[in-house]
Amino acid sequence: MPTLPTRRILVFGFLAFVLIGLEQGILGLFVAEMGAQLDRSPEELGLFFALHGVGSAIVTGSALIDRLERRNAKRIAMASLSLSLGAAMVVTGESWLIKLLAAPLLGAGFGGLSMSFNTLFVTHFSQKNAGLLNVLNATYGLGAVAAPWLVSTGIYSGEEIFIAIAALSCVVMLGAWGVDDRVPSTLPQTQTTDRRTQNVTPLLVTAFFILFLEAGLTYWMPSLLVKTSDNELIGANYMAAFFAWFVVVRLGAAALAQWITTLGFALIGLSGVCASLLLVTAGVIPLSETTFIGAFMGLIFPNAYAWMLMTGHGGTALGAKVLLSAITGATIGPWILGWIWPIFGDTAVLLTLTGVSVSSVLIMLRTQSRAGEMSVIR
């Protein structure tokens, strides 16, 4: 593996995560507004989210095809180009077909940049603790906060934010052109195929549930809030505060990373989301006053991803499998919720997400226990 340009990984990693944060922060709001303008049903909007996930799955899954991966040294540059094209297309005209074509391009950019820089930061900077990894993901939170805040204050429209994403993604493409994100696995070659599968499967299931939860909340929350309020900016205001918690808690996690493990952070986040959703369904807290859920959500994915890679002794290949499973969850989750919501209502959506968070906690605890048992045996 060639020597990696550390400074460029840091600079363009942080910039890339601001951009994908902007994209995720504006996507739910933009799609909700687009659905109203173009008179599209929740099922059709769910298809847009699903195609976004398909794009992420394609670019991530390519890392598992050896013939492609040997020639895939420009994944970061190509993902940046895809994000740029998707951002430009989604604001072009009023054709629903063009919007749907933009969705997988946006997803490919999001998935490629997320996988590449998360894996590089875990394997090269965060072997002992997840401090720098949480800082990286805090920059994602900065973008995710900025997008709805800029819309809610009237400084920029959703269309203008996507145009900015398109332009700055080209900067990342050029600046990170020479960065190769491929990282070899550290999994012992003596393990049998059955043993490897047994070790990896719980990680993949956990990744599926975690992104089901995160995408379900971030994509559908604006729509759920708009339905219950006359304030058309309630969704934007909520998501700005929600992602502000992302930034605060991830910077806090970076400071505490020497004392709390990545698994510990992830479990705190999942437990907090579960408890918060239960309080909402019980009527104790109004949904509009639950922006603090962003604090718990912000702890989950980066720390769970680092824990999965370290537990599975993985490099790019395992990272791709984990993220492919996560993308599948992010694709299927919003689509399923898009069918549940009009039939069973808001409470059913929240209870579904609660069940997903509980399942994630149980699987992670069981997997960690088995990993500890195997360590003692060795």
N, C-alpha and C positions, 0 to 999 in steps of 0.2 A: 504493500500500500504506500503511495507517495506521501511525502511530508506535507502536512496540512497547513495552509496559511492561517494561523491562529487569529491574527488581527482581523482578517476579512471574514472569518467565521463569526466573530463577535459582532462586528459592525453591521454586516448584512443580515446576520441572524436576527439581531434586534430590529432592524428596519423591516425585514420580512414579517416578523411577528406583529409589528404595529399594523402592517397592511392587512394581514389575515384577521387581526382583531377588528379593524375597521369593517372588513367585509362581513364578519359574523355579527358585529354590533348593529349594522344597518340592514342586514338581510331580512330578518323577521319583520322589521318595520316596513321595509320597501315592498316586500311581498304582500303584506297586509293591505298597504295602500294600493298596490298594483291590482290586487284581487278586487278591491272596491271599484276602481276606475274601469277595469275591463270586465267587471261582472262575472268573476270566476268563483266557483264553489270551493268549499274546504277540500274536497277530494282532488280538485284540479291543482290547488295550491300545494297539496301534499305531494302531487306528482312532481312539481318543480323541485321541492326539497329532496325527493327521491332521486331525481336526475343529478342533483348536486352531489349526492352521495355516490352515485354511479361513477361520476368523474373522478372522485377521490379514490374509489376502489380500483379503477383502471390504472392510475399512475402508481398506486401503492402495490397492487398485485404484480406489476411488471418486475418488481424486485425479486419475485419468487421464480421467475423464468430465467434460468442460467444463461441461455443464449442472449437474451436481451440485457441482463444485468452486466455481463462482461463488456458491453458497449454503452453502458448507461452512466457514463462519467459526467454528463451534463444535466442530471435530473433537476438540480436547483434552478439552472438557467431556463430549462424548458417549462418547469412549473411556474416560474415567474412570467414567462411569455403567455402561458395559458391563462393565468389570473388576469393579465392585462387585456387579453382579447375578450374574455368573458365579461369583465367589468365594462368594457366599451360596448359590447353587444347588448347587455341587459338594459341599457338606457337608450337604445336605438329604436325609434319608432314605437308603434303600439301593437305590433304583430305578436300574438301569443306564441307562435312557432319560434320566432327569433328569441323570445324570452326563454323558451324551453331549451333551445340550442345553447344559449349562454350558460345555463345552469351547470351542465357537466364540465364546461371549461373553467368556471369559477371553482367547482369542486376539485378538479385536477390541480389547480393552482394551490388551493387550500391544503389538500391532502399531501401533495408533493413537498411543499415548504414545511409543513408541520412535521412530517416524517423525517425529512433530511436534517433539519436543525435540532429537533428533539433528540434524535439518535446521536448526532455529533456531540451535543452538549452532555448527554448522559455518559457516553463512552470516553470522552476526552477531558471533561471538566468536572464531572460529578460522581466519580467512583467512590469517594469517601463520604460525601454528603451532597444534598440536592440544592445547595445554596444558589449557585449560578443558574441552575435549571429553573428554579423558581423566579429568579430575576428575569430570565428569558420569557417565561410565561407571564410575568407581570407586564412586560411590554405589549404582549397580546392584549392584556386587560386595558392598557392605556388606549389602544386603538378602539377596543370595544366600548370604552366609556366615551371616547371623543365623538364617535359616530352619532349615537342618539342624542348626545348633548348638543352637538352642532345643529342637528335637525330641530330639536325642541326649542332652542333659542332663536331659530330663524337665520342663523349665520350662513348656513349652507343647506341645500336641499339634498335628498338622497341621491339624485342624479349627479350632482356636482361631486359628492363624495366618491361615487363610483368612477367618475372621470379622473379624480386625483389618484385613486388606486391604480387605474390603468397606466397613468404616466409614471408613477413611482415604481411600479412593478418592473418597468423597463430598466430603471436604474439598478434594481437588484439583479436583473438578468445580466447586465453588462458587468457589474461589479463583482458578482460571484461566479463569473464564467469559468474560472479555473479551480473552483472548489469541488472536489470529488467527495461525495457523502458516503461512499460504500465502506462499511466496516465489517471485518470478518467475525464469525461467531467464536466464542470461547467455550462452547459446549464440548465436553469430553467426547472424543471420537469413539471411545470404547463402549458407549451406551448403545443399547439395542434400539431399533426403530420403535418397538412397543413402549419402551421406557421413555424415549423422547416424546412420543405422542402423549403418554400419560402425564408427563411433566408440563407440557405446553397447553393441553386442552383447557384446563381450568383458567389459565391466563387469558385465553382467547374468549371464553365465555364471560369472564369478568370485564374484558375490554368492550364486548358487545353491550353488556348491561350499562356500563358507565356512560358510553356515548349515546345510548338510547335515552338515558336520563338527562344528560346535558343538552342534547339537541332538542329533546321533547320540551324542556323548559324554555330554552332560549328562543326557539322558533315559534312556539305557540302562545307564550305568555302575552305578547302584545295583542293577539287576537282575543284571548280570554278576557283581558282587561277592557278592551274597547267595547266588548259586548255588554259589560256591566257598568259602563260609565258614559256620560254625555261629553266628557272631555276628550277631544280627539288627540290631544298630546299626552294622554296618560301613559300610553305604551312607551313613547320615547323617553318621558321623564323616568318611568320605572326602570327601563333598560339602562339608562345612563347611571342611575344609582346602583343598580344590580352589578354592573361591570366595574363601577368604582370600588366596590367591595372586593372584586377580583384583584385589583391592583394592590390595595392595602394589605390583604391577607397574604398574597404571594410574596410581597416584600417582607412581611413579618415572618413568613415561613423561611425565607432565605436567611434571616437573622437567627432563627431558632434551629436551623438545620443540623447544627452540631449536637443538639440534645434530643431531637425528635426524629425518628426514622421516617423514611418515605412512606412505609406502610402505616405508621402512626398518623401521619398527616392525612392520608387517603381515608382511613377509617373514621377519623374525626369529621371529615367533610361529609362522607356518606351518612353517618349517623345524624349529623346536624340537618341535612336536607330531609331525611326521613321524618325526624321529629317536627320540623317546620311544616311539612305538608300535612301531617296528621293534625296539627293545631288548626290549620286552615280548614280542613274537611270537617273538623269538629265545631267550627264556627267561633273559635277562640280569637283568631286573628283574621282580619279581612285580607284577601289576596293582594289588594293594592298596597298593603303595608308590610310586605314580605321581601323588600329589596335586600334585606340582610342575608337571604338565602344565597346571594352571590358570594358571601364570605365563605360559606361552606363549600359551594360549588367550585370556587377557585382553588381549593386545596386538593381536589380529587384527581383530575387527569394527569397533570405533570408528575405528581408523586406516585400515582399508581403505575404510570408508564415506566418510570425509573425502577420501581420495585419489580415490575414484570421482567424487564431486561436483565436485572441483576439476579433475580430468582431463576430465570430461564437460561442464564449464561449466554445471552444473545447479542448479536450484532445487527447488521442491516436486515438479514433474512428474518430473524425473529421479530425485529421491529416492524417489518412489513406485514408479517402475519398478524401481529397484535393490532396494528393500525387498520389492516384490512377488516378484521373482525369488528373493530371500533367503528369504522366507517359503515359497515353493514348495519350496526346498531343505530348509527346516526341517520341512516337512510330509511330503515324499516320503522324506527321509532316514531318520527313525525308522521309518516304515512299511516301507521296504525292509529295514532291519536287523531288524525284527520277523519277517520271513520268512527272512532269511539265517540268523539265530542258531539256531533250532531244527533247521534242516536241515544246515548246514555247521559250526556251532560257533563258539566264542569267537574263534578265530584268524581265521576268515573275516571276522568283523565288524571286527576291528582292522586287517586288511589292506585292507579296503574303505575305511576311514577314512584309512589311509595313502595310498592311491592318490588319494583326493580332495584331500588336502593337497598332494601333489606337483603335481597338475594345476593347482591354484590358483596355486602359485608360478610355474609356466611361463607361464600365461596373463597374469599380472600383469607379469612381466618383458617379455613380448612387447608388451603394450599400452603400457607405459611407453616402450619403444624406439620404437614407432610414433608416440607422442605427441611425443617428442623430434624425430623426423624431420620431422613436420608443422610443429613450431615453427620449425625451421631454414628450411623452405621459405617460411613466411610472412614 
